[in-house]
Amino acid sequence: MSDRLPGFSTLAVHAGAQPDPTTGARATPIYQTTSFVFNDADHAASLFGLQAFGNIYTRIGNPTNAVLEERVAALEGGTAALAVASGHAAQVVVLQQLLQPGDEFIAARKLYGGSINQFTHAFKSFGWNVVWADSDDIASFERAITPRTKAIFIESIANPGGSITDIEAISTVARKAGVPLIVDNTLASPYLIRPIDHGADIVVHSLTKFLGGHGNSLGGIIVDAGTFDWSTGGKYPMLSEPRPEYHGIRLQETFGNFAFAIACRVLGLRDLGPALSPFNAFMILTGIETLPLRMQRHCDNAKAVAEFLAGHPAVASVSYAGLASDKYHQLARKYAPKGAGAVFTFSLKGGYDAGVSLVSKLQLFSHLANVGDTRSLVIHPASTTHSQLDDAAKIKSGAGPDVVRLSIGIEDKEDLIADLEQALGA
């Protein structure tokens, strides 16, 4: 191949992968093994001491997973990546490297309901404290900064409402505060938005969603942008201070611009243990090969469905940044010119009861708690994914009682519209 940089679709198929050197297999094999044989005692010692790269135990790394990691890092424009068992696991592993008990991180209120619950409740047992900010009010992030702030967390396209976040503006706040910006890019995928290009230092995904794309495998991933200086001010001792488990190695000093990915692997994944199975890595790799084709179809279908709903008399409002009338439309044009994603919400004039009723009448849409499938999906967040929140918090997160969330698949758009039409009419 020439010296030109491969395009996105080429990377989605080829990045990280080579024919198997032993068998010649062209598809990446599933290395379904727990452990790997060392060449000799010195080789084993060098692997355990972080003096050489290689495979030890599948909880820490696996050749199938390594291809997935390299591919997503290439698609996102990062220096390295680490695959884990789920998107939630990715968030735990990331923040474990950054926070000590009593530390804070700032998060946008418009987040997936499971993340809100994780940040508000589960992380309290670690002594990690979340401070909420409004992604529509950039100054609210500045006001939330304290000496204990160690990170800012946002979603590029917010779940469930599909609003577009001004990544560059929030990155400016993070830079000024000297803390990394973490961006959950699940709903956009790197096909629509590459947060690192806009100032993100760390990107996380639920691989379960659009990257895998077929609703058959759980997974998560952490991408290191290689842009943050972890030695500044002694804020991040996991990376800047000598690690006693590795004979005093300073990860920032030793591994440079991929030190964070290494820390997540050898300090997080090794000890917390949320390993991704090689079989799931294989399934997700297969899904990524068609990511560009699927995402464009998802977006085209979503726009058509949103336009239909916007004109329906039973619908009070539609929140989809792909509509010219939407408040986030200009941000969508800036950050996601190929499409505003496939997940959005709409409000019904009949309120909570109408939302519950609608999901039971749809026939082609599957009623379940997931997004990013080839199939179109529907859920009423107020009674499911965001049910743990009070009404005020539901509304702030974009999941009010009258709201229905759709994840638009790759079916014929006419069939999706017909299904919605019959259910709304009923």
N, C-alpha and C positions, 0 to 999 in steps of 0.2 A: 504494500500500500504506500502511497505517496506520503510526504511530510505533512499534508493538510490534516487539521484536527477533525476527527470523525464527528458527524452530525448526531443529533439526539437519538434518532431512530436506530442508527448504527450502534451507538453505545448501548441502547436498550437490549439489543440482541447479542452483542459481542463483548462488552466490557467485562474484564475479569476472567473470561473463559478461554480455554484452549482445548483442543482434542486431548483426551486422556492419554498420557504418555505410555501407559502399559498396554491398554486394549485398543486405542484409537477411537474410542467412543466419542462422538461429536457432542452429544448432550452431556452436560455436567453430571457425573455420577452421584448417586446418593451414597455417601460414605457413612453407612449405618454401623458405626463402631463407637465404643465408649473410649478407647484409648489407642495409643500408637507406640510402636516399638522404637526404642532409641538405638542409635548406631553403636554406642559404647557408653561407658560411665562418664567420660568427659563431655560427650554430646548431651547427655541427660542433665549434667550439672549446668552446662551453658544455657540450656533452655529454661531451667528453673531459676537461674540467676538473671534472666533477661539480657544475656549476652549474645544470644542468637535467636532468630525467629524460627518457629516450627511448631509442630503439633505435639501436644502432651496428653490432653484429655478433652473430650468433646464438651464438657461444661465450660471450658476456657476458649476453645476454638476447634474448628472442624473444616476440612477442605471444601465441602459443599457450601457451608456458611461463608467461607472466605470469598468465594466467587460472588455471592450475594452482596457481601459488604463492599467489595471493590466496585461492583456495578452501581450500587446506589450512590456511593461516594462520587463516582464519575458523573452520574446524572445530576447530582446536586452541586458539583463543582467543589467538593471538599477534599481534604487531604487523606482522610481515612474514615472508616465506619466500624461500628460494632452491632451485630444483629443479636437480638434478645427475644424472649418468649412472647412479648406483647408490647403494645404501645405504653401501657401503664408501667410495665417493667422498665422500659426505656426512661421514663420520667424519674423513677426511683433511682436508677443507676446514675443518671446525670446529676441529680441534685445531691446524691451522696458524696460526690467528688467536690462539691462546692460549699456545702453547708455544714456547720458545726451546731451542736445544740444551742438554742437561743438565737440563731441567725434568722434572717428574713429573706424572702424573695417576693417580688412584685409580680402579680399576674393580672391579665386583662379579665374583666368579669365575663365577657362573651367567650365562653369555653364550653366544650363538651361537658355534659352534666357529670359524667364519671370523673373527670379531672377536677371539677369543682369539689366533689365529694372527697376525692383523694387528698387534695390540697388542704381542705378545711378540717378534715377529721383524721384520716390515717397518718398524715405527716406530723400531727401533734405528738404522737408517741415517740417520734425521733427528736422532738424539740425544735422542729422546723416550723416557722411561722409565715403564713401567707398574708400579704397586704394587697387588697384589691384596688385596681385602677380601671378607668373607663377608656377604652380604646378610641372613643370619639372625642376625648378630651386629653390631648397629649400632655397638657400641663399637670394632669392628675398623676401621671407617672413621676414627674419631677417632684411634686409635693410629697409623694410616698417614700422618697429616698431618705434613708437614715444611715448612720454609721454601721448598722448591722445588715444592710442590704447587700446581698451577694449575687443576685441575678434578677433578670426580668424575663418573664415567660408570656408569650402571646401565640395566637394561631394566625396563620397567614389568611386563610378563609375560615371564619368562625363557625363553629357548629353550635346550634342547629340553624341559625338564621342565614348563613351564607354571606355575611357582611365581610368586606375587604378591609384588612388592617393596614394602616400606613406604616410599613416596616421601617422605612428610612427615617421617618420622624422619631420613632421610638428608639431606633438604633442611636440616633444623636443623643438622646437622653442617657442611654446606657453608656456610651462612650464618655460623656461628661462625668458620669458617676463612677467610671472605672470598673464597671461590672459587665459580664457577658450577656448578650441577648440570645435567648433560646426561642426558637420558632418551631411550633408544631405545624408541619406542612402537609398533614394527612389529606385534607380535603382538596388541596390544590394539586398535589403531586409536583415533582420537578418539571413535568411537561408544561404546566401552566405558570408556575412561579418558582424561581430559584432564590430563596431568601438570602443565601450567602452573597448573591450579587447586590443585595440591598442593605447589607450591613449585619446580617445575622452571624453569630459566632458558633452556634450549635444548632443543628436541625434535628428534630425527632419526627418519627412517623409511626403510626400504626400500620404495619405492612399488611395487616388483615384487610385493609380497605382497598383503595384504588391501585396500589402497587401490585398486590396479589391479584385483586380484581375479580375473583370468582367465588368468594364466600366460602372457601373450603379450608383455609389454613390461618391460624393465628400467628402473629409475629410482630416484632417492633424493631426499630433501628435508630441508632444515634450516629449522626454525621458530624465530624470535627472539621470546622472551616479552616483551622490552622491560623486564625487571625488574632487570637488573644494572647497577651503576654501574662502568663500565669504567675510570674515572679513579682509582679508589681505590688508593692506595699505589704507583702506577706499575708494577703487576704486568703490565699488558697493553699494552705499548708500541705494538703494531699498531693499537690503537684510540685510545690516549690521546696518543701523541706525533705531531708533525707528519710527514705522509707526503710524502717527496720526490717521489714519482711524481705527486702531485696538488698541487704548488705549496704544500706546507706545511699542507694541511688536516688538522685533528684530527678524526677521524671521530666520536668520542664527542661532541665539542662541536658539530659541524655537523649531525649526524643524530639525536642524542638517543636516543629509545627504540627506534629501529630501526637503530642504528649497527652492531650485530653482523651483521645480515643484509646491510647494505651492504658491510662488510668482507669477508664471505665471497664476495660477488660481485666486488668490484673489486680485492681483493688475493689471493683464493683462486682462484675460477673463472677469472678473467681470465688468471692466470699458470700455474696448474696444468692448466687446460683440460678437466676432465671434464664437458663440456656434455651436457645431455639433448637428444635429437633432438625437433623439434616433432611428428613423427609419434608417438613414444612418449608425449609429453605429451598429445596428443589421445586416444590409447587409454586412458591412465590417467584422464583426465578423464571419459571415458565410463563407466569402471568405478566411479568415485566416486559417480556419480549413483545407483547402487543399493546403495551401502555399507550404509546402515541395514537394508535388507531382507535383504541377504546375511549380515551379521554376526549378526543375530538367529537366522537359520536355522542358520548355522555353530554357534552356541553351543548351541542347542536339540538339534541332532544330536549334538554332542560330549558333552553330558551323558548322553544316552541310550546312546551307545556306551560311555562310561566306566562307567556302571552295569552294563552287560552284562559288560564285561571284569572288573569287580571281583568278580563272582560266578562266574567261570569257573575250573574246577579246574586248568587249565594256567598260570594267571596268578598270579605271586607277589605282585604289588602294582601299584596304579595311582596315578600322580601326576597328579591333576586337581583343581584348587582348587574346582571346582563340586560336588564330593562333600562331603557333610556331615562325613565322617570324615577329610578331608584336613587336614593341618597348616596350610595356607594358606587354609582356608575362611573364617575370620573376616576376613582381609585382603581376600579376594575380595568379601565382602559390603560392606565399606567402600569399596573402590576401584572395583569392577566389578559393581554390583548387577544389571545387565542380563544378565550372563553372564560366565563365567570364561575366555572365549576358545575357540578351536577347535584349539589345538595342545597335545598332552600326551603323556606317555610311560607305558609300562607295562613291567614286568619279567616275564620268562618263567622258569618253574622250570627249564627246560632250559638256561639260560645262553646263552652266545655262539652256540653252534651252533643252538639253537632259534630265536634271533632271525634269523640268516641264512636258516634254512629257512623261517620264516614268511613273510618278504617275497617269497620265490619262489613261494609257494603262493597268495597272494592274487590275485584275478582282477579285481575292480572297483577296488580301490585301485591307484594307479599308483606304482611304485617309482622315485622320483626325488628329487633334492636341491632341494626347494623347499617352501614352505608358502604358505598363503593363497590357494589356487586354488579355483575353484568345484568342482573335482573333489577327491575324497578321495585323499590321498597317504600313503605310508609309506616309512620309511627306518630302517636299523639304524645309528645314529650311530657306534658304536664301530668299525665297519668302513669308514665313509665320512667324514661331516662332521667327526668328532672323532678320526679315525684318527691324526692327527699327534701326539696327546697320549699320554703314558704312562697305564697303567691307573689310577694314583692320581689323576691330573689329570682323566681321564675321569669317574671317580666323583664328584669334587668339583664338576664342571660339570654333573652330572646325566645323564651319558651312559655309564654303566657297561656292561660287556660284555654283560649280559643285557637291556639296555634297547632297546625299539622305540619310535620316535616316529611319531605319527599327526598328520596335518593333516586335520581332518574337513571335508568339502565340504558341498554343499547338495542332495545326492541324497536319496532316501527313506531314512530311517534304518533301516527294516526291511531294506533291501537291503544296507546297510553291515554290519549285524549278521550277516546271513546269510553274507556273504563271510568275515567274521572267524571265524564259527563253523565253516565248512567247512575253513578253513586251519588253525585250531587243532586241529580233530579229526584232520586228515590228519597 
